[in-house]
Amino acid sequence: MEQGVHDGKVRSIGISNYYTKEEVDEVLSYATITPAVIQNENHIYYQNTELQEYVSKYGIIIESWYPFGCRGHTSENFNNEVIKELAEKHDKSSAQIILRWQLQAGYIVIPGSSNPDHILENYSIFDFELDEEDMKNIANINKNQRYENW
């Protein structure tokens, strides 16, 4: 990957599935180019803010994989009582609340959908903000619960 950057074929490097400081430190011990992004599972029940804070000192951003909790768990995330209350408060969908929270918390979030209505809904999150109390309420949902553990 680093050769690709040196050859001008790649602009930056991203890695995935590095969840701990120790794992990141191992990569940084031999990397000559610091990764720009780490793509990890990240949703309301697994926020891993400790890693986000740690890698920020290197200029690394966390990209949320499974921002809605992955197949089989989306409904659980969308129907969380805090999320539903915030959706009602802001006249938005649960998906929009979750995506807005991720952006405001400093994550890169790229939800996937082939449904044009969902794509438009997912994009329509720039006309409101969550306040400090909203953000704290979502932070309190965290259970450090990953859905994928391989």
C-alpha positions as CSV (number, residue, x, y, z in Angstrom):
1,M,0.0,0.0,0.0
2,E,2.8,2.4,0.8
3,Q,4.4,1.7,-2.6
4,G,1.1,2.7,-4.2
5,V,1.3,6.0,-2.4
6,H,5.0,6.5,-3.5
7,D,4.0,5.6,-7.1
8,G,1.2,8.2,-7.1
9,K,-1.4,5.5,-7.6
10,V,-2.9,5.9,-4.1
11,R,-3.4,9.1,-2.2
12,S,-3.7,7.7,1.3
13,I,-3.9,4.4,3.2
14,G,-6.8,3.0,5.2
15,I,-6.8,-0.1,7.3
16,S,-9.6,-2.0,9.0
17,N,-10.3,-4.2,12.0
18,Y,-7.8,-2.6,14.4
19,Y,-9.7,-2.2,17.6
20,T,-7.1,-1.6,20.3
21,K,-4.3,0.8,21.0
22,E,-1.9,-2.1,20.9
23,E,-3.0,-3.2,17.5
24,V,-2.6,0.4,16.2
25,D,0.7,0.8,17.8
26,E,2.0,-2.4,16.1
27,V,1.0,-1.0,12.7
28,L,2.6,2.4,13.5
29,S,5.8,0.7,14.6
30,Y,6.6,-0.4,11.0
31,A,4.5,1.9,8.9
32,T,6.3,4.7,7.1
33,I,3.0,6.3,6.1
34,T,0.4,6.7,8.9
35,P,-3.0,5.4,7.8
36,A,-5.5,8.1,7.3
37,V,-8.5,5.9,8.2
38,I,-9.3,2.9,10.3
39,Q,-12.6,1.2,9.3
40,N,-14.1,-0.5,12.3
41,E,-17.5,-1.8,13.4
42,N,-19.1,1.2,15.1
43,H,-22.7,1.9,16.1
44,I,-24.7,3.0,19.1
45,Y,-24.0,-0.1,21.0
46,Y,-20.2,-0.2,20.1
47,Q,-18.8,3.3,20.1
48,N,-15.1,2.6,21.0
49,T,-14.5,6.3,21.8
50,E,-11.3,5.3,23.6
51,L,-9.7,4.2,20.3
52,Q,-11.1,7.2,18.4
53,E,-9.5,9.6,21.0
54,Y,-6.2,7.6,20.9
55,V,-5.8,7.6,17.1
56,S,-6.8,11.2,16.7
57,K,-3.4,12.3,17.9
58,Y,-2.0,10.7,14.8
59,G,-4.5,12.3,12.6
60,I,-6.3,9.0,12.0
61,I,-10.1,9.1,11.6
62,I,-12.4,6.1,12.4
63,E,-14.8,5.1,9.6
64,S,-17.9,3.4,10.9
65,W,-18.6,0.1,9.4
66,Y,-22.1,-1.2,10.3
67,P,-23.3,2.3,11.3
68,F,-26.8,0.9,11.8
69,G,-25.6,-2.3,13.6
70,C,-25.4,-4.7,10.6
71,R,-27.9,-7.0,9.0
72,G,-30.0,-8.6,11.7
73,H,-29.4,-5.8,14.2
74,T,-30.6,-2.7,12.3
75,S,-34.1,-2.9,13.8
76,E,-32.6,-3.1,17.3
77,N,-30.6,0.1,16.7
78,F,-33.5,1.9,15.0
79,N,-35.9,0.9,17.8
80,N,-33.7,1.9,20.7
81,E,-35.9,4.1,22.9
82,V,-33.3,7.0,23.1
83,I,-33.0,7.0,19.3
84,K,-36.7,6.9,18.8
85,E,-37.2,9.8,21.2
86,L,-34.6,11.9,19.5
87,A,-36.1,11.1,16.1
88,E,-39.5,12.4,17.3
89,K,-37.8,15.5,18.9
90,H,-36.1,16.4,15.7
91,D,-38.8,15.2,13.3
92,K,-36.3,12.8,11.7
93,S,-36.0,9.0,11.2
94,S,-33.9,6.8,13.5
95,A,-31.4,6.3,10.7
96,Q,-31.0,10.1,10.4
97,I,-30.4,10.5,14.1
98,I,-27.8,7.7,14.1
99,L,-26.0,9.1,11.1
100,R,-26.1,12.7,12.5
101,W,-24.7,11.4,15.8
102,Q,-21.8,9.7,14.0
103,L,-20.9,12.8,12.0
104,Q,-21.1,15.1,15.1
105,A,-19.0,12.6,17.1
106,G,-16.2,12.8,14.5
107,Y,-16.6,9.6,12.6
108,I,-16.7,9.0,8.9
109,V,-20.0,7.3,8.1
110,I,-21.0,5.8,4.8
111,P,-24.2,3.9,5.0
112,G,-25.0,1.4,2.2
113,S,-28.3,1.2,0.4
114,S,-29.6,0.5,-3.1
115,N,-33.0,1.9,-2.2
116,P,-33.3,5.5,-3.6
117,D,-35.6,6.5,-0.8
118,H,-33.1,5.4,1.8
119,I,-30.2,7.0,0.0
120,L,-32.1,10.3,0.1
121,E,-33.1,9.9,3.7
122,N,-29.5,9.0,4.7
123,Y,-28.2,12.2,2.9
124,S,-30.8,14.4,4.5
125,I,-29.0,15.0,7.8
126,F,-27.4,18.3,7.2
127,D,-30.4,20.5,8.1
128,F,-30.3,19.8,11.9
129,E,-27.9,19.2,14.8
130,L,-28.1,17.2,17.9
131,D,-27.5,19.2,21.0
132,E,-25.0,18.4,23.8
133,E,-27.7,16.5,25.8
134,D,-28.7,14.5,22.8
135,M,-25.1,13.5,22.2
136,K,-24.7,12.5,25.9
137,N,-27.9,10.4,25.7
138,I,-26.6,8.5,22.7
139,A,-23.1,8.1,24.3
140,N,-24.9,6.5,27.3
141,I,-26.3,3.8,25.0
142,N,-22.9,2.3,24.5
143,K,-22.5,-1.2,25.7
144,N,-19.1,-2.0,24.1
145,Q,-21.1,-4.7,22.3
146,R,-19.8,-5.8,18.9
147,Y,-21.9,-7.9,16.6
148,E,-18.9,-9.3,14.7
149,N,-16.1,-10.9,16.7
150,W,-13.9,-12.9,14.5
